[in-house]
Amino acid sequence: MAIRKFIRTLLRRKIQLALFSGLAGVCLLAAIYMTAQVFLKLDEFGSAASDNIQWTVTQLEVEQLKAINAFERLDPSDSETIKEAIRWFNALYSRSITLENSSSYAAAMANTDAESHLGEIHSTLNTMLPTIDGPKAELITARPDLIAALEGLTEQIRRLSSASLAIDARQSELERNDLYSQLIRLTALVVLMVVGMLSLMILLWRLFRVYRRRALENRATLNRLSTILNTSQDAVLVVRPDGGIMDMNTAAERMFGLDDSQDDQPAKVENILLRRDDNTGELAPLPGRCLVQSCSDGPNRCANLTACGPEGQLFPVELSADMANRASNEVCVCFIRDISRRVAAEAEMQIARDNALAGERAKARFLAMISHEMRTPLHGILGTLDLLVETRLTKEQKRYAQIMHGSGQQLLSQIDDALDVTQADGGSLRLRDSIFDLGEMLNDLVIAQRRDAEARNTTLEILPSTRPLGHVLGDKGRVQQVLLNLVANAIKFTENGAITIEAIRHEDTGCDQSIVEFQITDTGIGIAEKDLPRIFDDYVRLGSTASDRIEGTGLGLGIARQLVTLMGGQIGVESEDGDGSLFWVRLPLPSSNCVAPPEATEGPASNGSSRRVLIAEDNDSNRFVLTRMLEKDGHTVRAAADGAEAIAAAEEEQFDLILLDISMPGIGGIEAARRITKGNGPCRDTRLIFLTAHLNLEPDATLRGSGAEGILTKPLPRSELRAILAGKRPPTDLSESTRVNSVPILDRHILDQLSEMISPNRLSATLREFHADTTALLNNAPQMLAEPAPDALAEKLHKLAGSAAILGASSMQCILSHAEDACLAGRIEDVERGLTTLHDTWQATRASLASYGSAV
């Protein structure tokens, strides 16, 4: 497979062209190299370098004869003759050493007879060397022996000369053969080069024919593309970097009124394309250089351009552009599309979307306004009715009061449902898990709803469970709200019938997966099959004759679905028209055995130890009440009136708990908490908890970076304070503890706790002070609002909200807290509305305080 692929690759024309070109080049270089080698060989053959061995051997023979003659003429009494004999011997010996040790001679004589003859000569000379180098007397004595030894070398030197002649002859033969081989290779390379050049010429001819055919095909393709572009609905422009239009299609001529025949003065792209300036917002011409620059990093697409038509009319266009080469020059190819219809359609869609969003915002504002504008006076009405019922009334008057109270409660429930839907849509619903008795909660639910069921001649019962429910972990308020909505819905649509509630615990598969299923069955009017898929939607009321007589907003089942989903459960319905309904809910409610039991917090100092507590509160009454509550439980308390005093106290001594009011004059609670936790004092690791009368704080933003554990809302119940001292962590959100539907006019439980903490005289003084502060605020608020920066009013509102919290005036606390936020935000109209509502709520609060037995 690999061989076939290689062969197919070789058959490609580009590969062939490169191959033959490379082969011809290599052959040319090789021929040049071989020619140079031939000339070098010829130079070597013309030199006398090959005669070196023969000449050296001849010199060896001459020097032997010279040495013999010198020794024969040696005169013992003439030192010159002795030196001459020694000199010629040294010359003979040096010549033999040269022949033996020279690399060129050794290579030529290797493995030949000359090598052995030279060795014998050198050996004989070595035996004579000690005598030559010894004393002159010994040299003279040994002269006959030396002459005989030198004469004995004659035969060896003759044989060496004959062997050297043979070596020279053999070396000459080798050099001739080498020259012949070089000439043969040179001829072969020349032939190969000629073949390669011929093949290259043939290949070039074939390529010429192929590319000529392709050029004709490209011309035909170009004609087809030109036809396509000219019939396209999009305008196509070819623009130079200077903005000149080099070419265009028919659509461009028609769209912009251009003339392609004016080549000497081409149209400019800036005359037909406009863009909106980022600074001034006005339309400005689009220069050609900007168009080219926008395509420097690749294709560019822009849908925010405006084009100018042939009659000067402006219309929106979409531009797609990229760079291309034309005659070695860069040009910008632009495709321009008229998007007038699309922009008009998008504008219509935007208007429809804005209208829909405006409707949603209006709904959200309306529902939010209910919280502020409707609930507070409604609480005042209900509170006044509660007081009215306790007075001496005739039977008819009491009946009227009861009807008014029931209607008010029904209206309050419907408002609560609408607010819950708003919270669910905004994602602000939160869960607060606690351990509660599920069976007891169901019994309380039945007792509370049985009267409404009996009013419709309907029985309401709980079916006994096969397995005990016991204490479970979950959000009691949300579970109760889901079941209450389902039971109330069943009561509304059931007359002269029966409603049953059954709770079943499924087999446990682990603490986190322990499921409790609730089934609410009624014998009412039922639900048509076509209406089942939308029964849990918001604001859905089925359009039957029977249901038209039923009051309600259509929110109860929608809220139940959202709450069940929030708790990780499931909800469903089974029903037949005219034959009753069965609503089922499955919720993860682990048994209390799966969680650690709550710490006992009912008694003072539940762990039996006294704590050191620092309280920072600018309201004297609040500070006094908190101090008394803690001291009665055996704790040591140090009170501070502002953040600066709290910081100083935290630097002086160690505390087990620090309670900080968030809003205080000077240094507030948040800044004080940061300084304490980031300082080097003994309280840098002490637990810090914020106190506030605000009901709409952003907990995450408040706690971030402060070092505090959580936020507690005033008034602070004694049981919750004990739980905090026992180690319980406070909540980090206020969504549950500050639900609007849980705000009464007067929380008598808080007043009862306050009465236990302080003396009657002190309580009366506190109430009189609260009365005076409220009256002064209502009288002076209009003048304070007229000031450029009503900070003083915000401070008064904050102080009075704290006093209302400590006295249990929950509705006033809520109104004052919202008014303070509006004042700080500069929303004067909201402050004015809040003060108007505060006036009515204050009258209801005064009446409630009077019925409590105060001296106000």
N, C-alpha and C positions, 0 to 999 in steps of 0.2 A: 504493500500500500504506500509506504514511504517512497519507494523507487518510482512508482507511477506519479506521485505528486511532484517529485523532483523533475521527472521528464516533462510533465505538463508545464512546470515553471520555466524549464529551458526553452520550451517552444514559444513562449511569449516573445513578441517582437522587441519589446524594450530590453528584455533580458538578453536576447540574441545580439542586439545592437551593442549593448554594454560588453557582452562577452567577446565578440569579435574585435571591438575597438581595444579592449584590454589585451587580447592576444596579440594583435598587431603591434601595440606599444611595447609589450614584453619582448616580442621577437626583435623589434628594432633596437631596443636597449641591449639585448643579448648579442646581436650582430656587431654592434659597436664595441662591446666588451671583447668578443672573440677576435675581432680585427686587431684591436690593441694588443691582445695576447700574442697574435702571430708576429706582429712587428717586434715585440719584445723578444720573442724567441730567435728571430732572425738576428737581432743585435747580439744576443748571447752566442749564437753560432759564429758570428764574425769576430768575436774576441778571442784572446789567447788564454782565457781562464782555464780551458780544459787541459792546457799543457803544464799546469802547475806541478802535478805529481811527478811526471817524467823529468821535469827540470830539477826538482828537489832531489830526486834519486841520483840524477847525473852529478849534481853538486856534492852529494854524499860520496860518490866515487872519486871525485876530484880531491875532496878534502882528505880522503883516506890516503891517496898517493902523496899529497902534501905532507901529511903527518909522518908517513914512512920516510920520506926524504929528510924531514927535519930531524928525526931521531938518528938517521944514519949520519948526518953531519954534526951531530951533537959533540962538542968538545968540552971535556970536564973542566978545563981551565977557563973556558969562555962562558960567562953567565948569559950572554945574549943568545947563544945557540940553545942553551937550556930553556930560556923563556920562549924562544920561537917554537921549540918542540912542544912545550906545554900549550901554547896558543893554538897551534894547529890541532892538537888533540881535543882541546875544548871546543873548537869549531866543529870537529867531527861529531863530538858527543852532543852538542847543541842541535846539529842537524838531525841526528837520530831522534832526539827528544821531540823536535818539531813534527817529524813524521808520525811519531807514536801518539802524541797528545793532541794534535790539531783535530778539531771536530770534522772538518771537511775531508781531511786525509783518512781519518779513522772510518768515516762513513763509506768512502770509496774502497778502502782495503778490507772492510769487514768481511769475514768468512771467505778469505782468499789466501793463496800461498804467500802473497806479499806480506800478509799480517804475521805469519810464522817466521819468515825470513827476517823481518824487521825486529821481531822479538829476540831472535838469536843474536843479531848484531848488537842490540842494546844490552843483552846479558853479558856479552864479551867485553863491551866497553865498561860496564859496571864493575867487572872484576879488575880492570886495569886502573880504575879511578882511585883507589886508596894509594897506589904507588905513585901516581901522578901528583896527588895532593900531599904526599909524605915528604920527608927530608930529601934534599937534593942528592945526598950521598947514595941513598937507596935508589933514587931514580937512575943515577949513573950506573950503579951496579946492575939494575934490572933492565938496562937498555936493550940487550940482546933478546930478552924474553918479550919485551914490549914490541920490538920490531917484528918478531915472529908472530905475535898475536895479531898485529895489524895486518900483516901479510895474509894471515889466515882468514881475514874478513873478506878477501877479494871474491871468493866463490859465492859467499852469501850476498854480497852487494850485487854481483852479476845476476844472480837469480832474482833479487828484488827488482832490478832494472827490467828483466824480462817480464816479471809479473805486472809491473806498472804499465808496460806497453799493452798488455792484454786488458788491463782495467780501462785504459784510455780508449781502446777500440770499442769495448762494450758500452762505455758511457756515450760515445758518439752515436752508436746505434740507437740507444734509448732516446737520445735527443731528436734524432731524425724521425723516429716513430711518433714521438710526442708532437712534433710539428705537423706530421701527416694527420694525426687525429684532430688537431686544432683546425686544420683546413677542412676536413670532412664535416666537423660540427658547424663550422661557419657556413659551409655550403647548405647544410640541412636547415639551418636557421633562416637563411635567405630564402630558400624554397618555401618554408613554412610561412614566412612573412608575406611572400607574394600570394600564397593561397589565402591567407587571412585578409589581405587587402582586396582580393577579388571577391571573397565572400562578403566583405563589408560593402563593397559596391553593389553587389546583387541585393543585399538586405536594404540598403538605402533606396534602391529603385523600388523595391516592393513597398517600403514605408511611404515613399512619395505617392504611390498609387493609392494606398490605403487612406492617407490623410487628405488626399484630393477628394476621394469619395466621401469622407467624413465632412469635409468642408461643404460639399454640395448638400449633404443631409442637414448640416447645421443651418445652412441658408434656408432650406425648406422649413425646418423647425422654427427659425426666427420669423418666417412669414406667418406660420400658424400662430405663434405667440403674439405677433403684432395684431393679427385678426382678433384674438381673444381679448387683448387689452383694449382694442378699439371698440369692441362690443360690450365691455364691462360697464356696469353702472357706476363704479368708483372711478374717481379722477386719478390719473397716474402722471406724476411730474418727475422729470430728471433735472436736478438742480445742481449747479456748480457751487463751490464754496463761497463765491462772491454774491450768491443769491440769484444769478441769472438762470432762467429756465431753458435748458438745452433741448428738451424733447417733452412731448405730452401726448396723451391719447385723445380720442374724440370726446369722451365724457368730460375731460378737463376743459377742452375748448368750449363745450356747451355750458358747463357749470360756471366757469369764470369769464367767458367771453374772450378767450385768448385766440391769437392768430399765429399758427405755426410757421407761416411763410416769412415772417419778419426775423430772419436769422441775423441780420446785421445789428438790430437793436432788440434783443430778446427781452421778454417781460421779466420782471423781478418778483420773487416769491413774497417779499414784504408788502407788495401792492395787493396781494390777494389773501394772505394769512395774517391774522391778528391774534394777539394774546393779551390777557388782562394783567396789568402791572401789579405786582404784589404790594407795593407801597401806596400807590394812588388809587388802585382799583379801576383805572381807566384802560381802554383798549389801546394797544400800541402795536406797530408793525413787528413782524417776526423776521429778524435779519437772517440771511443765509448762513452766516458764520455760527449763529446760535443753533440753527437747525443741524448743521454738520457737527457741532460740538456735542449736541445731545445724543448723537449716534456713535460717539467715540468708543463707548464701552459695549456696543452691540446694538441690536435692533431696539428702536424706541417707539413707544405707543403712547399717544396723548389724546385724551378726549375732551380737553378743556380749551379748545381753540375756536376761533370765530373766523369765518371766511366772508369775503366780499364778492357778491355776485356781479354779473355784467351790468346791472342797472343800479349798482351801489347798495343793494339790499344786503343785510347781514344775516347770517344763519350759522348755527353751531355745526362743527365738523369733528370727525375723529381722524387722527393722523397716525399712520404707521410708516416708519422710515428706517432705512438702513443704508450703509455705505457700500459702494460698488466701484469697480475700475472700468474706465472707458477710455481707450486710446492712451493708456498709461497715465490717465488722470483720474483722481478720485472724484466721484459724483455721489450725490444723495438721491436715492430713489424713494419717492413719497407716494403712498396710497392714501387718498383722501375720500372720506365717505360723509355724505350729508346725513346727519342724525337728528334732523329737526323733529321728525315724528316720534322718535324714541325719547327725546328730551321732553316733548310735550306729554307723552304717556307717563314718564317718570315724575313729572311735575304734578300730574293728576294723582298718581299714587302717593306722592309725598303729602299732598293736601289731605287725601283720605286718611293717611297715617297720622298726620298732625291732629286731625279732627278726632280720631280714635284716642290718641294719647291725651288730648285735651279733655275728652270725656272721662278717661280713667283718672286723670289728675283732679278733675272736678269731683268725681266720686270719692277719691281719697280725701280731698279737702273737706267735703261734706261730712264724711264719716268721722274724720278727725275733729271737726267742729262739734259733732255730737258730744264727744267726750267733754268738751269745755263748756259749751253753750246750753246743752240740754240736760246732762246728767246732774249737774250741781243744783239747778232749781228743782229738778225732779226729786233729788234726795231731800231738798227742803220741804217739798210738798208731802213726801212720805213721812218724814220725821214729824211734821206738824200734825199729820193725820194720826200718827201714833200717840202724840200728846193729846189730841182731841178726843180720842177714844177713851182715854183715862179720865176725862172730865165727866161731869154729870150731863148726860144726853138722854133725850127721849128714845124710845125704841125705834121710831122712824128715823131720827137723826143718826143713831148708831148704825142702822142699816145703810143709810146713805154713805156714811164714812167708810164702812166696810167695802161697799161697792167702789168708792173712789180709790181706796187702798189697793184693792185687787186689780183695778184697771191700771193703776200706776205701776204695780209690780209687773204686770204683763208688758207694759210699755218699756220698762227697764230691762226686762229679759230680751225683748226684741232689739233694743239698742245694743245690749251686750253681744248678741249674736252677730250683729253687723260689725261691731268692733273686732270680734274674734276673726271674722273673715278678712278684715283689713290687716290684722297682725299676721295671719297665715300667708296672705299674698305677699307681704313684705318680708317674710322669713324671720319675724321677731318673736314667734312663739318659742318658749323655752320650757323644759321639764325640770321639776325639782323632786327627786326621788326621796321617799321616806318609808319607814315601816309603819303599816297600818293594818287594822283588823278588817279584812275584806267582808266577812260575814256581817259584822256590825255596820259597815258602810251600806251594804245592801238593805239591811233592816231599816236603817235611818231613811234610805231613799224611798222605800215602800211606805213608811209612815208619813213622810212628807207629801207623797203623791196620792195617797189613798183617798184623801178628801176630794181631790179633783176627779178621781175615777168614780167615786160614789155619786158625785153630782151628775154623772152621765149614766148612772145605774149600771156601773161596770165593776166587777170584782178585780182586785189586784193582789196577787199572791206570789210567794217565793216557793218554788219546788225544792224539796230537800235534796241535798247533794249526797252522792254515794261516798265521796271522800271529803274529809274536812278541809275547809279552805284556809282557816287560820290566818296568821299574820303574813303579809306579803310585802315585797319591796317594789315600789312604783310611785308614780305621781298620783296621789289620792285625788286631788282636785280635778285633774284631767280625766281620770277614769270615771269619777262621779259625774262629770259634765257629759261625757259620752253616753253613759247609761241614762242619765236624766233626759237628754235630748231624745233618745230612743223611746223611753217610757212615756215622756210627754207627747211624743208623736203618736204612739199607740193609743193613748187616752183620747187624743183629739179625734181620731178616726174610728173609735170604737164606742158604740152606744148599745146599752142593754146586752152586754157581752162579758167577756172575761179576758184578762191579761195575766200571763204568767212569766216569771223571771226564773231562769235556771242558770246556775254557774257550775261548770264541770272542769275539774283539773285533769288535764291529760297526763298520761304516764310520763314521768320525768325522764328526760334524756340529758340531764345536767342542769346546773343552777341557771345558766344563762338562757337555756331553751325551755324552761318550765312554762308551759302555756296554760292559761285559763280561758275557757270559752264561755261566753255569755250568750244566752238565747232568750230573746223577748218575743213571745208569741201572743198574738191577739186574734180576736174573732171579728175584726172590723170589716171595712168595705173592700179591703184588698187593693191590689195594684195590677193594672193591665200589663200584659207581657211586653207590649211595645214601649211602655214607660219605664221598665226596669233598668235599662242601661243608663238613664239620666236621673235616676231617683236621688243619687248622691251629689248632683251638681248644685252649685250655689244659686240661690234665688229661683229655685224650681218649685212650682206648685202645680200639681196635676189638675187639668181642666175638667174635672167631672162635676156634675151637679151637686153631689154630696160634699165634695171638697171645697166648693165655692163658698159654702156657709162656714167653713172653718177659718178661724183667724190665724195669722202667722205671716212670717216674712219669707218662708221657704229656705231658711238658712240652717235650720237645726241639723238635718242629715248631712249637709255639706260640711259643717263644722265638725260633726262626728267623724266623717271620713278623714278630714285633715288631721285631727287629733290622733286617730288610730294610726295613721301613717307615720306621724311624728313619733309615736311610741313604739314603732317597729312591729305593728300588728296588722291584722286583716279584718275587713268588714264586708258583709254581704247580706243579701236578702233573697228569700224564697216566698213567692206570693202568687195567688190566683185572684183574678178580678171577682169581687163579691164573696170571697171565701177566706178572708183574713190574710195575715202576713206573719212571717218569721224572720226577724233580723238577728243575725249572729255576729259576734265580735270575738276575735281571738287575740289576746294580748300576752306578751311575755311578762309574767308576774312571778318571779322566783319566791319561793317560801323564805320566811325570815331565817330559817335554819341555814340558808346558804350565805348569809351575811352576818357580820359581827353585830351583836346586840347593841343598841344605843346606850350611851352612858346615862345614868340617872342624873337628872338635873332639877328635880323638883325641890329638893332641900337646899339649904344654904351650904356653900362650900362642900360640894358632893364628895370631894376627895379628902375632906377632913383637914385641909391646910389653908391657911390664910394667904392671900395674894397681895402684892403691892401693885396698885393700879394708878396710872396717871391719866387724868381727864383734862382735855383741852376743849373748852366750850365757852363761847362769848356770851351766851344767854344765861343770865343769873339763875333763872328758875330751872332751866334744864340742868345747869351745873349742880344746883343744890339737890335736885331730885336724884340724879345719878349718884351723887356722893352718898346720899342717905340710903339708897338701895344697896350700894356696895358695903357701906359700913354696917348695916343691919345684918348682912351675911358674914360679918367678921373680917372683912378685908380692910387693908390700909390704903387710904386714898389721898392723893395730892392733886389739887385742882389748879388749873391755869386758865386765865381769861383770854389768852390769844396764843398765836403760834410762837412768838418770841419767848414767852414764859415757858411754854412746853419744851422748847429746845434747850433753854437754860436748865430746866429741871432734869431733862434726860441726860445732860452732861454732868450733873452733880451726883446722881444716885441711880441705882439699878432698879428697874421696874419689871414686873412679870407681864404686864399688859398696858398698852397705851391706846386710849380712845381719843380720836382727833375729829373735831367738827371740820368739815371740808371748807365751809365759808366762814372765815373769821377776819376781823379788821387787821390790817398790817400783813403779817405773814399768815397765809392760809394753811389749811391742814395738809394739802398736797405738798406744798413747798416745805413745810415743817417735817413731814415724813421723809422727804428726800434728804434733808440735812441731817436728820437723826440717823438714818440708815447708812449714809455715806461718811459720817463723822467717825471720830475715834473714841467717842464716849462709851460708857458702860452699857448703853441701850441700843447699840448698833444692830444687835441680833434679836432684840425684843419684838414680840408680836405687836403689830400695828393694825388697827381697824378703824376705818372711817365711819363717821356718823353724818347723816344728812337728812334734811327735810325735803330735798328735791325728789320728785317722783319720775323725772325723765332724764336722768343722767346717762351718759354713755359709759358703762362700767369699764370697758376695755381701755378707753382713752384715759379714764380717771386713774386706774390702777397701774398703767404702764409706767415703769421706771420709778414708782413711788416706794416700793418695798412693802406695801400694805397687803394683808391677806384678802380683804374683801370690804364690802360696804354694808352697813346696817342702817335701816330707815327709821327715823324717829316717828312716833314714840317707840322706845325700845322696851319690849315686854320683859318682865323680870325673869321669866323662864328662859327666854333666849339669851339674856345676859348671863344667867347661870351656866347655860350650855357653852357659851363662848369661854367662860372662865374654866370650865371643865375640859377644854381642849378641842371643842367642836370648831371646824372652820366655817366662817361666815359665807353666805352666798356671794358669788361674783357677778350676779345680775339681779336687777330689780324687777324683772318682768312679772314674776309671780307675786312677790310681796307687795307690789304696788298696783295690782289690778284695779281698775277703776270701779268695777262692779262690787268690790269689797270695801269701798270707802263709805262708812256711815256718817251721819251728821255728828254724832257723839259716840265715842267708844267708851261705854260705861266701865268696861273691865279695866281700862287704863286709869280711869278716875278712881276705881276701887283700890288699885295698887298704889296710886299716889296718896290716897287717904291713909293707907297703912304706913307709908314711909314718913310723912310729915304730920305735924300737929294740925288740928282744925284751924287755929289762928293763922298758921302759916299758909294753909290751903286757901283760906278766905282772902288773905293778902295777895296771894298769887292770882286768884281769880279777879280781884279788883284791879290789879295791875294790868292783867290781860284785857279787861274791859276798857280801861283807860287808854291803853296803847291802840286798841282796835278803833275806838271812837276818834282818837287823834289822827290816826292814819286816814280814816274815811273823810275827815274834815279837811285835812291838809294835803291830800293827794292831788287835787286839781292844781294847786299852786306849785307843788313839787314837780308835777309833770311838765309845767310850762318852762322849767329851767332848761338851758341848752344841753346839759349833761345830767340827767336825773339820777346820779349815783346815790344821793342821799335817800331817795325813794327806794332804790333797790336794797339798800342796807336796812331800812325800816321793814320792808317786806320780808327780808331774810330773818330778821330778829323775831317778827311776829309769827312767821311760819314755825320757828323753833318752839315758841311758846304754845302755839296751837297743837303741835305734836305732843308736847309733854302733858297737856291737859286732855288729850284724846279728841280734840276737835278736828277730826280727820278730813272732813270736807273743806274746812277753812285752810287746813295745811296744804291740801292739793291745789286750791285756787291760788293761795299766796305763792306757792312754789312756782307755778306756771307764770304768774304775773312777774315774779322776780326774773325768771329767764327772759321773758319778753322785754322787760325793762333793760336788762343788760345787753340784749340784742338790738335795742333801739326800735322795737315794734310798739309804738305808742298806742295804736288802735287796739292791739291785743291787751295792753295794760288797762286801757279804759274799759274794755268789755269785762276783763277780770274783776276790776273794782266794782263795776255794776253788779256782777254776780255775787261778789263778796258781801255787798250790802244785804241782799236777801238771805244769803247763807248765814250771815251773822245774826239776823233776827231769829232764824230757826235754831242756831246754836245757843243763843241767849235763852230761848224757851226751854231747850233741853237741859241747860245748866240750872235753870230755875226749878224744873221738875226734879232735878237731882238733889235739890235741897240747899243750894248755895245761897249766899246772901247777895248775889249780883242783882 
